[in-house]
Every structure is written in structure tokens, then in C-alpha cells.
Amino acid sequence: MKNTLYNIKVTLAIVLAWFTMSSCLDKEPSSAIPINKAMQTYEDAEQTVTGIYALLKSSSLFSGYLTLLPDIQTDLVYAVDGYTNVYGNFWQWDIRPTNAEIESVYAGLYSVISNCNFYLENIGKVVAKQTDDERITTLEYYTGEVYTIRALAYSELLKNFCKAYDPATAANELGVVLRKKYSEKEPARRASLYDSYQFVLGDLAKAEELLDEEYDSYSSYYITKGVAHALHARVALNMQDWDNAIKYSSKLIDHKNNAYSLSAANVAYTGGLSFFDYMWQYDLGTEVIWQLGFTTTSYGGALGQVFLNFNNDYTYYYPDYVPAQWVLDLYSSSDMRYRAYFADFTTGYDHNLTWPLLVKYYGNQEFMSVSPQYCHITMPKPFRLAEQYLIRAEAYCRKAEPNYALASKDLAALRDTRFVSGGSVALTEANCIQAIAEERVRELYMEGFRLNDLKRWGKLYNNGEGFERKPQSNTLEEGSSLKIKADHPLFVWPIPQHEIEAPGSEVQPNESNK
């Protein structure tokens, strides 16, 4: 069974949606064929799952917008004078419901959901035809993968298009449109935030029943039980369910089969690279719970493009965005993450800006050895063990009865693998949110967490003042002095306008739509 699961080759092309006034919610799977002829055999089911993984590669999702835009929108980067204006509306907080990137993310996630629904609606009759026990077991495992992927897609919609979850008000806040079926018509109406999160938890419960920890392994290209647990921990944190955030993050940190371990930035591995360096340069690391499996013939977007643009002339760097000075200042001289994430270069612009550029996503070195065209293509890593330590530390701090000692222990364990020396930390009621916020920036920089983190913390962070940018060398004047309060409506992205105006739509807008 294990060989069957891990020998799937993702070969289907990525299909990008063209947006019209018709709703993204009504789109069929990209390879849709008549329902009475679709997914009737074991091979059909396998191909459908392969197609779902292919959709996840889209540059609208983890290899592009979904990862980059939430961080570019915040205080982590600055647009360089002379940049191409890519993502400029996000950096300047001029985000509208007709924005193409907003539409692409929304449509991309619902396309994944639609394909998952197609599989889930038809898998029963495929299983009923099987006589081979191994095939039946494999199909059950595939079903667990699909439930996890659907939960992930909905969790990303909730993270970006909904308010932060407050247990006291969630039943009265807007969630997402829950598409549960493929062939049956369902009303285009947003469920409550509470019901939306409960649906995600329901999918995760089904996934966790079907998946087996035996197949948990690091740097997996496929969904495992470890991925379901990692998502469960993240969702619980967002729901302020501190006990379950601790419970599920602990399943990864204290994995009974020791499937995962932090990739040390302070231990040499090969060729002058640490284990942590190798994880980013070669897309192989013991702490990667799940990553999108790219090959030179099947890959998504280039995460490093806007931070380097070296392939403009293969001589100079022309970054659209450079790291904020305050971020660079967070790293101490003994923090080896700095070396893995940043490198000093003089850019090719007329103003010759010299700055530490983000090289975290420079590109997979094996790909680039084949051809320079693969520059800046890195496999997205939506789930890493490091995040689980940060989740558990925050949950320990925010419980009704906090345990700052255990939270400190988790941060120290993480930092012990990142620092040459001096990584100890002592969390208290007074400093815990700030300390965790800074550690999340150091560790998860440009992995798509910052906007939701600020939204989740609200007034707990920076006394509710949100963030303020201060101008730095050779960066775009417009946007460099932006000040955003914690209650700004654009912490929640607007619902695409065509979803609201589609015939028969009952989709309610967000405050940011107005």
C-alpha cells in the first residue's frame, strides 16, 4: 500500500480559471466529464486524486498569491523604487473586490473544493466494485487525503475572507459558503463562522479516522495523518481552542514514530550547508510535514521571483520587494536563520540599492542545475514542525491558566536548533505575545502567516495600534509611511464582486467590500 500511495506521479496540467460574472462556486472540476461516466474505476479515483494535487500547485495558491500576498500586505517588506508594480495594490492597501488576485485565490480554493466534492460523491460506488482488500484500503486512504485537502481549502478561505474567530460571537459572524455536494444545487449563502469552522473540524475528524500514522514521513509530497494533525492544531489556534491546539501540535512534536524533527540551522550537513539551509535549497528537510511536489516538468509559481528577479538578465537582481529593516534587526548575530534567508546584493537599478535580499526562495538547486529557467522555483511548504512549536507555545500562554514555563521550553527547543548560542527565552504574561510574534516573524518570514497573526491577536498586539511602516532607502514613497490600526477592515479580504452579483447569489459582502 505504501508503494502505491507514494508512486503516484502528479502529471496533470494546472488549470487556471477565467473569471466571468458566473460564480466560482458553480464551476465543475477542470477535467469534468459527464457525471454518469466519471470515476467508475480504481484508476479513475486515482486520477481524480492526482488532479486535486495538481490543482494545489497553482500559482494562485501556495506557490504564489496565497503565500505571498498576506505577508506583502503587512509590514514585512518594502516596494523598491522602480519595481514592476506587481502586488502594488496589496502593499498599498488598495484592495478591491474586483482585484484579479483576490478572484484567483477565491476561485482556486473553490476549484479544489469542487474536485474534492466530486471525488467524495463518487468514491462509494468505486469502493463497492472492488474485490481486492489492498485496493479498498488504498481508496480509504485516498479518501482521508481528500477530506484533509477540503478542510485545508476551507481553512484558507476562513483565514483570508473572514474575521478572526471569537468563540463568544462566532455564531453571529459570517463564515464561508459551504459547498458539500458536487452534483446537487446548493444555495450560494454564507454559513456562520461557527458552522464553517465546525465543517472543517468534521472533515478533519473523518480524515484522521482514515489516515494511518504509519505513513507519516518528512518532506512528504502527499497528505498524511501528520498533515491532518498539523492543520487541526492550526485551526484550533485560530479558534482559541488552546487545549486542542496543544493536543494536536503535540502529536507532531512528540510523534510516536519520531517521523519529524527540526532541521538544525547550526549543524553542518553537506557542502557547507546546514540541515536548515539544505531544506530551503534542495527542498528536503526532516521538519517538513508536507510540501507541494514539484518537478522540472510539473511545477507551479516561482515564490522567489518578486524578491530577486535575477532572471531578468541573469546578471543583476531587480527585486520588487526587499525585507523591512525592523525584520532584519530581529535576528541576532548568532541566529543562523539570517544566513539561510538573506544575502547582501547590489541591485541592478539605477539607484544601485545595496540591501539584504530574501534568498529563502532562490530556487531548488537541483532544478537550476538542469536549466536557469527554474530560477526562484521552490517547493511550497505549507506545514513545518517549527510552526507546531510556535502554535503550542502560544496556546500554553493563552490558556485560562497559562503555563509560561512550558511555552518557554517550546520556544527554547526551536531556538536551540537555530542559534549558535544564546537562544534561551523566558516568557511571562507581560512579554509572551510580543516574544511569540517576533519569533513567528523570524521563523515563518514570507510564508503567509503575518496578516492572519495580526488579525488573530487584534488588540493584544502593539496595544491595538496594528503596525506602522517607516520609510527606508530607495523604496517607493507611496505606502512607505502607511499606518494600519488593528481594526482595519482590510485585514479581511473582500469577497469577489462577481460572487455577490452572480445570478441567484445570496453571498453577503464583507465590510472591506464597501
C-alpha positions in Angstrom: 0.0 0.0 0.0 2.8 2.4 0.9 4.4 2.0 -2.5 1.1 2.5 -4.2 0.5 5.8 -2.3 3.9 7.2 -2.8 4.4 6.2 -6.5 1.6 8.5 -7.8 3.0 10.9 -10.3 1.4 14.3 -10.5 1.3 14.8 -14.2 -1.9 16.7 -14.9 -1.5 20.3 -16.1 -2.6 23.2 -13.8 -5.8 24.7 -14.9 -6.2 28.4 -14.3 -9.8 29.8 -14.1 -11.0 32.6 -16.3 -13.3 34.9 -14.4 -16.7 35.9 -15.6 -19.9 37.1 -13.9 -20.8 33.4 -13.3 -19.9 32.2 -9.8 -16.7 30.4 -9.0 -18.9 28.3 -6.7 -20.6 26.7 -9.6 -17.5 25.6 -11.6 -17.0 21.9 -12.3 -13.8 20.0 -11.9 -11.3 21.2 -14.5 -11.4 17.8 -16.3 -15.2 17.5 -15.9 -16.9 14.7 -18.0 -20.5 13.6 -17.8 -21.2 12.5 -14.2 -22.6 9.1 -15.2 -19.3 8.2 -16.9 -16.9 9.7 -14.4 -14.9 8.0 -11.7 -16.2 4.5 -12.0 -12.9 2.5 -11.6 -10.0 2.4 -9.2 -7.9 4.1 -11.8 -10.4 6.9 -12.2 -10.3 7.5 -8.5 -6.5 7.6 -8.5 -6.5 10.0 -11.4 -9.0 12.3 -9.6 -6.8 12.5 -6.6 -3.8 13.2 -8.8 -5.8 16.0 -10.4 -6.6 17.5 -7.0 -2.9 17.6 -6.1 -2.2 19.2 -9.5 -4.7 22.0 -8.7 -2.9 22.7 -5.4 0.2 23.6 -7.5 -1.5 26.7 -9.0 0.4 30.0 -8.6 -2.9 31.4 -7.3 -2.4 29.2 -4.2 0.6 28.0 -2.2 3.2 28.7 -4.8 2.1 32.3 -5.3 -0.7 34.5 -4.1 -1.9 32.6 -1.1 1.6 32.5 0.4 3.0 35.9 -0.7 0.1 38.4 -0.5 -0.8 38.1 3.2 2.8 39.0 4.1 3.4 41.6 1.4 0.2 43.4 2.6 1.7 43.8 6.1 4.9 45.4 7.5 7.4 42.7 6.4 8.6 44.1 3.1 9.0 47.4 1.2 8.4 48.0 -2.5 11.6 49.1 -4.2 11.7 52.4 -6.2 11.5 51.2 -9.8 9.6 48.0 -9.1 7.2 46.4 -11.6 4.1 47.3 -9.6 3.4 43.6 -9.1 1.1 43.3 -6.0 1.3 47.0 -5.5 -2.4 47.3 -4.6 -1.8 44.9 -1.7 1.2 46.7 -0.5 -0.6 50.0 -0.6 -3.8 48.5 1.0 -5.8 49.4 -2.1 -7.6 46.1 -2.3 -10.9 45.9 -4.1 -13.5 43.1 -4.6 -12.6 43.2 -8.4 -8.9 42.6 -7.7 -7.7 39.8 -10.0 -5.5 38.2 -7.3 -8.5 38.1 -4.9 -10.6 36.4 -7.5 -7.8 33.9 -8.3 -7.4 32.8 -4.7 -11.1 32.5 -4.1 -11.7 30.6 -7.4 -8.6 28.4 -6.9 -9.7 27.3 -3.5 -13.3 26.6 -4.5 -12.0 24.7 -7.6 -10.1 22.4 -5.2 -13.2 22.0 -3.1 -15.3 21.2 -6.1 -12.9 18.5 -7.2 -12.9 17.1 -3.6 -16.7 17.0 -3.6 -16.7 15.2 -7.0 -14.4 12.5 -5.5 -16.3 12.2 -2.3 -19.6 11.9 -4.1 -18.4 9.1 -6.3 -15.9 7.1 -4.2 -18.6 4.9 -2.5 -19.6 3.2 -5.7 -15.9 2.7 -6.7 -15.2 1.0 -3.4 -18.3 -1.2 -3.8 -16.9 -2.6 -7.0 -13.6 -3.6 -5.5 -12.7 -7.2 -4.5 -9.1 -6.6 -3.7 -8.6 -5.7 0.0 -5.4 -3.8 -0.7 -7.2 -1.6 -3.2 -10.0 -1.0 -0.8 -7.6 0.1 1.9 -5.8 2.4 -0.6 -9.0 4.0 -1.6 -9.9 4.6 2.0 -6.5 6.3 2.5 -7.1 8.5 -0.6 -10.4 9.5 0.9 -8.6 10.6 4.0 -6.3 12.7 1.9 -9.2 14.3 0.1 -11.0 15.2 3.4 -7.8 16.8 4.6 -7.4 18.8 1.4 -11.0 20.0 1.5 -10.5 21.1 5.1 -7.3 22.9 4.2 -9.0 24.8 1.3 -11.9 25.9 3.6 -9.5 26.8 6.4 -7.6 29.1 3.9 -10.9 30.7 2.8 -11.7 31.3 6.5 -8.3 32.7 7.2 -8.4 35.3 4.4 -12.0 36.1 3.8 -13.5 36.0 7.4 -13.0 37.8 10.7 -10.9 36.4 13.4 -12.7 33.7 15.3 -14.1 34.7 18.7 -15.9 31.9 20.5 -18.4 34.4 22.0 -19.5 35.8 18.7 -18.7 33.2 16.0 -22.3 32.0 15.7 -23.3 35.5 14.6 -20.4 36.3 12.3 -20.2 35.5 8.6 -18.2 32.4 7.5 -17.9 31.0 4.1 -20.2 29.4 1.5 -20.1 25.7 2.4 -20.2 23.6 -0.8 -20.7 20.0 0.4 -22.0 18.4 -2.8 -20.9 18.2 -6.4 -24.0 17.3 -8.5 -26.7 18.9 -6.3 -27.6 22.5 -6.4 -26.9 24.3 -3.1 -27.7 27.9 -2.1 -24.9 30.5 -2.5 -25.2 31.7 1.0 -22.5 32.1 3.7 -22.7 29.9 6.8 -21.9 31.3 10.2 -18.3 31.5 11.2 -19.0 28.9 13.9 -20.7 26.4 11.4 -17.9 27.0 8.9 -15.2 26.0 11.4 -17.3 23.0 12.6 -17.4 21.8 9.0 -13.6 21.9 8.8 -13.3 20.0 12.1 -15.8 17.4 10.8 -13.6 16.9 7.7 -10.5 16.6 9.8 -12.2 14.0 12.1 -13.1 11.9 9.1 -9.6 12.2 7.7 -7.9 11.3 11.0 -10.0 8.1 11.1 -8.9 7.1 7.6 -5.3 8.0 7.6 -2.6 6.0 9.3 0.4 7.4 11.2 2.5 4.6 9.8 2.8 6.6 6.6 3.8 9.8 8.3 7.2 10.9 6.9 9.1 14.1 6.4 9.1 16.1 3.2 6.1 14.1 2.0 4.5 15.2 -1.3 1.2 13.7 -0.2 -1.2 14.2 2.6 -0.6 12.1 5.7 -2.2 11.9 9.1 0.6 14.2 10.3 -0.7 16.8 7.9 -4.3 16.4 9.2 -3.0 16.8 12.8 -0.9 19.9 11.8 -3.9 21.5 10.2 -6.0 20.6 13.2 -3.6 22.3 15.5 -3.5 25.5 13.3 -7.3 25.6 13.1 -7.6 25.1 16.9 -5.3 28.0 17.5 -7.4 30.2 15.2 -10.5 29.1 17.2 -8.9 30.0 20.5 -9.2 26.3 21.4 -6.0 26.2 23.3 -6.3 22.7 24.7 -6.8 21.2 21.2 -4.0 23.4 19.8 -1.7 21.8 22.3 -3.1 18.3 21.8 -2.6 18.2 18.0 0.6 20.1 17.9 2.0 17.6 20.4 1.1 14.8 18.1 3.7 16.2 15.7 6.3 17.3 18.2 6.1 14.1 20.2 5.3 11.9 17.2 5.1 8.3 18.4 7.2 7.1 15.4 9.6 10.1 15.5 8.6 10.9 11.9 9.7 14.6 12.2 12.5 16.6 13.8 13.6 20.2 13.5 16.2 20.7 10.7 19.1 22.3 12.6 20.5 25.5 11.2 23.5 25.2 13.5 24.6 21.7 12.4 26.6 21.1 9.2 25.0 18.7 6.7 26.9 18.7 3.4 28.8 21.1 1.1 28.9 23.9 3.7 25.2 23.8 4.2 23.4 23.2 7.4 20.3 20.9 7.6 18.2 24.0 7.6 20.0 25.5 4.6 19.5 22.2 2.7 15.8 22.2 3.4 15.4 25.5 1.5 17.9 25.0 -1.2 17.1 21.4 -2.1 13.5 21.1 -0.7 14.3 18.2 1.7 14.1 18.6 5.4 13.2 16.5 8.4 10.8 19.1 9.7 8.7 19.5 6.6 5.4 17.8 7.2 4.0 18.4 3.8 5.3 20.2 0.7 4.0 20.6 -2.9 5.9 18.1 -5.0 7.4 20.0 -8.0 9.5 18.5 -10.8 11.1 20.2 -13.8 8.1 19.2 -15.9 5.4 19.9 -13.3 5.6 22.9 -11.1 3.6 26.0 -10.0 4.7 29.6 -9.4 8.1 31.0 -8.5 7.9 32.2 -4.9 11.3 33.9 -5.1 10.6 35.9 -8.3 9.5 39.2 -6.7 12.3 39.2 -4.2 15.1 38.7 -6.7 14.2 38.8 -10.4 17.6 37.6 -11.2 16.3 36.0 -14.4 15.7 39.4 -15.9 19.2 39.4 -17.3 21.0 36.7 -15.2 23.5 39.4 -14.2 21.8 41.6 -11.6 19.0 41.4 -9.1 15.9 43.6 -9.6 13.8 42.9 -6.5 10.2 44.2 -6.4 10.3 43.9 -2.6 13.0 44.0 0.0 12.9 43.0 3.7 11.9 45.6 6.2 14.8 46.9 8.3 12.9 46.1 11.5 12.7 42.4 10.4 16.4 42.2 9.7 17.1 43.8 13.1 15.2 41.0 14.9 17.9 38.4 14.1 20.8 38.3 16.4 24.3 37.6 15.1 24.1 34.0 16.4 20.8 33.3 14.7 21.6 31.1 11.7 18.3 31.6 10.1 19.5 35.0 8.9 22.2 33.4 6.7 19.6 31.0 5.2 17.0 33.7 4.5 19.0 36.8 3.4 22.1 37.8 1.5 23.6 41.2 0.7 23.5 42.2 -3.0 23.7 45.4 -5.0 20.7 45.6 -7.2 20.7 46.4 -11.0 18.5 49.5 -10.5 19.9 52.9 -11.4 20.0 53.8 -7.7 22.2 50.8 -7.0 20.4 49.9 -3.8 22.5 47.5 -1.8 20.4 45.5 0.7 19.9 42.1 2.2 17.6 40.4 -0.3 15.4 37.4 0.5 17.1 34.3 -0.8 14.9 31.8 1.1 13.2 31.2 -2.2 16.2 31.5 -4.5 15.2 28.2 -6.1 15.7 24.4 -6.0 19.4 23.9 -6.7 18.8 20.6 -8.5 16.3 22.2 -10.8 18.6 25.1 -11.5 21.4 22.7 -12.4 19.2 21.5 -15.2 18.4 25.0 -16.6 18.5 28.6 -15.4 14.8 28.9 -16.3 14.0 27.2 -13.0 15.4 30.1 -11.0 13.4 31.1 -8.0 11.2 28.0 -8.1 10.9 26.5 -4.6 8.5 23.8 -3.4 6.0 25.4 -1.1 6.0 24.1 2.5 2.5 24.7 4.0 3.3 22.7 7.1 6.6 22.6 9.0 7.3 21.3 12.5 8.6 24.7 13.5 5.1 26.1 13.2 3.8 23.5 15.6 6.3 24.5 18.3 5.1 28.1 17.8 1.4 27.0 18.0 1.9 25.1 21.2 3.9 27.9 22.8 1.2 30.4 22.1 -1.6 28.1 23.3 0.3 27.5 26.6 0.5 31.2 27.1 -3.2 31.9 26.2 -4.9 29.2 28.3 -7.1 30.4 31.2 -4.3 29.1 33.4 -1.2 29.8 31.4 1.9 27.7 31.6 4.7 30.1 30.7 7.4 27.6 31.7 6.2 25.0 29.0 5.8 27.8 26.5 9.3 29.0 27.1 10.5 25.4 26.8 9.0 25.1 23.3 10.5 28.4 22.1 13.8 27.4 23.6 13.7 24.0 21.8 13.0 25.7 18.5 15.7 28.3 19.0 18.2 25.7 20.1 18.2 24.4 16.6 18.5 27.9 15.0 21.1 29.7 17.2 24.8 29.0 17.6 24.4 30.3 21.2 22.2 32.4 23.3 18.8 31.1 22.2 17.2 30.8 25.6 14.0 32.7 26.3 11.7 33.3 29.3 8.1 34.1 28.6 5.9 36.0 31.0 2.4 37.4 31.0 3.9 40.8 30.1 6.1 39.7 27.1 4.6 36.5 25.7 2.6 37.9 22.8 5.4 40.2 21.7 8.0 37.4 22.0 5.9 34.9 20.1 5.1 37.5 17.4 8.8 38.2 16.9 9.7 34.5 16.8 6.9 33.8 14.2 8.4 36.6 12.0 12.0 35.2 12.4 10.9 31.7 11.6 7.9 32.0 9.2 9.1 35.0 7.3 7.2 35.3 3.9 5.3 32.0 4.4 1.9 33.7 4.5 1.2 34.0 8.2 1.6 37.6 9.2 -1.8 39.1 8.2 -3.7 36.4 10.0 -1.4 36.6 13.0 -2.1 40.3 13.4 -5.8 39.8 12.9 -5.9 36.9 15.4 -4.0 38.9 18.1 -6.0 42.1 17.5 -5.6 44.5 20.4 -3.3 42.1 22.2 -0.5 43.1 19.8 1.1 46.5 20.0 -1.8 47.8 22.2 -4.2 47.6 19.3 -2.1 50.0 17.2 -1.6 47.5 14.4 1.6 48.4 12.5 3.3 51.4 11.0 5.8 51.4 8.2 8.7 53.9 8.3 10.5 54.9 5.0 13.8 53.1 4.2 16.4 53.5 1.5 15.2 53.6 -2.2 11.8 52.3 -1.5 8.6 53.5 -3.0 7.4 56.7 -1.3 3.7 55.8 -1.6 3.0 53.1 1.1 6.3 53.5 3.0 4.6 55.5 5.8 1.4 53.5 6.0 -0.2 53.1 9.4 -2.8 50.4 9.8 -4.9 50.0 13.0 -5.8 46.6 14.3 -9.4 47.1 13.4 -8.9 48.0 9.8 -11.5 46.2 7.6 -8.9 45.0 5.0 -7.4 42.5 7.5 -10.4 40.6 6.0 -10.2 40.4 2.2 -13.3 41.4 0.2 -15.5 38.7 -1.3 -15.0 38.9 -5.2 -17.6 41.2 -6.6 -18.8 38.7 -9.2 -19.7 36.2 -6.5 -22.0 38.8 -5.0 -23.5 39.8 -8.3 -23.8 36.3 -9.8 -27.4 35.3 -10.7 -29.2 33.8 -7.8 -26.3 34.7 -5.4 -27.1 35.3 -1.7 -23.5 35.8 -0.8 -23.1 38.6 1.7 -20.2 41.1 1.3 -17.5 41.8 3.9 -17.0 45.3 5.3 -14.0 45.6 3.0 -16.3 45.2 0.0 -17.9 48.6 0.8 
